[in-house]
Amino acid sequence: MDKTMPLSALRQNSGMFDGLEPGMAINFTKNGTSVVILVNSEEWARTQASIRLLSELNKVERNFGEGVSLSDFRARHQRG
């Protein structure tokens, strides 16, 4: 479960990270409105890697939609 805290908690440094588990986020609010989400750096890296992968998959899918021939596909993606 994520945490929600007022932005003023950053100034107070009140041990807000106690009990924070992997995969959790801290949602800082100002006047009840979300303004900042704090996540673990490993979680951030995984999220960014997933975004890059999905972006590449989207490009490949679009290329197939444009009728890329099998030989062109193999030439572009040949390993070794």
C-alpha positions, -999 to +999 in steps of 0.1 A: +000+000+000+013+034-009+016+063+016+001+097+012+017+125+032+015+163+032+044+181+014+053+197+048+065+162+060+096+167+039+106+197+060+099+179+092+121+148+083+099+127+106+111+093+097+087+091+067+107+063+051+102+039+081+081+009+069+085+018+032+086-016+014+099-023-022+073-014-047+057+012-025+055+049-032+051+080-011+025+104-025+031+140-012+002+163-013-002+201-010-036+212+001-049+177-005-037+176-041-010+152-052+022+171-062+051+146-059+054+108-060+086+094-044+096+059-054+126+037-047+154+042-073+153+005-083+116+007-089+122+039-110+148+021-131+125-009-137+097+015-147+119+033-171+132+000-186+096-011-191+087+021-209+117+018-232+108-018-240+071-010-247+082+019-269+104-004-290+077-030-292+053-003-304+078+007-331+081-029-343+043-033-343+039-001-364+065-014-389+046-046-394+015-026-400+033-008-428+040-041-446+077-047-438+087-078-457+101-108-439+135-104-456+137-067-446+127-076-410+154-103-409+180-079-423+172-053-397+171-076-368+197-103-376+218-112-347+255-117-347 
